Amino acid sequence: MPSCRTQPTGSSLYSASSTTAPSHNERGGVSPQREGDGRLSHPQRGAGDPESYDDVLKDVERVIMPGVTHWHSPNFFAYFPTATSYPSMLADMLCGAIGCIGFSWAASPACTELETVMLDWLGKMLKLPDCFIAGTDGHGGGVIQSTASEATLMALLAARCKAIKRVQSTNPELSESEICSKLVAYTSEQAHSSVERAGLIGGVMMKKVPTDDKYSLRGPLLKKMIEEDKAAGLVPFYFCATLGTTPCCSFDNLMELGPICNKENIWMHVDAAYAGSSFICPEFRPLLDGVEVC
Ligand SMILES: Cc1ncc(COP(=O)(O)O)c(C=O)c1O
């Protein structure tokens, strides 16, 4: 889109988008575009001459909107409901205006402090055990990742690093790549594809454990696979449980799985991308039972 000749204001953009553009109700759900259509409707070169703000807004309607899938539309039933909210839009505007870069504490102390405090709020809303809470002494605590896939990968990479150090402390002659070739991770056959992908990116074996008749991963099968792999000289190091699987919202049995991972020194990650926010409601919190034994 060409650069803009006039200075738009936030309120003009807001009123343009809320009054002139069709609402989510009037737009279809899924974009009618086919692959490549969007690229053809964009100018092939960046603008030399800036355009007026009105023209830029017309481009948004002409070029961008036809290629948007409207997750907010009442006509959209794919995937699952995951919408934004008015407060979060305002918060996004504020963050954009502050221009906050938060890659380290020093880069923007308020950013890191707020992240830590807010994740404690969330942890307490979910009634997570104290070890997950940063509190004032800094133990536990969470960080925000952009996506669930990224969180799973981060956990796998951290677990891999920890496992390599542990193996090297007793076998200093082994190189990192020799250890990596023996590391084995586990997840349910119902887990999201991002878990398998984390294994591929992390360069480790990822084994899929079969589930029971309710598509739930149970302790005995995981235990059996771990024992067989250890007997074959492999090093089990990571397990990803799912609470609310993508295909059918089934729940792995944390009560059975947590103690096995603790005993075997396996890093257990819980992917609750889909169902996780429901645990804030007291009536759904029992679905998270077992997190205290992980
Ligand atoms: C259980 C589960 N895990 C992971 C993901 C991936 O989420 P994201 O797109 O945030 O990486 C999804 C998305 O559907 C999911 O349902």
The ligand as an ORCA input file, in Angstrom:
! r2SCAN-3c Opt
* xyz 0 1
  C      -4.433    -28.020     21.484
  C      -3.746    -27.048     20.568
  N      -2.414    -26.873     20.673
  C      -1.748    -26.009     19.875
  C      -2.407    -25.276     18.912
  C      -1.628    -24.309     18.067
  O      -1.924    -23.030     18.491
  P      -1.151    -21.759     17.912
  O      -1.773    -21.452     16.598
  O      -1.379    -20.699     18.948
  O       0.289    -22.101     17.778
  C      -3.792    -25.418     18.751
  C      -4.503    -24.684     17.711
  O      -5.504    -25.085     17.210
  C      -4.480    -26.332     19.592
  O      -5.803    -26.512     19.495
*
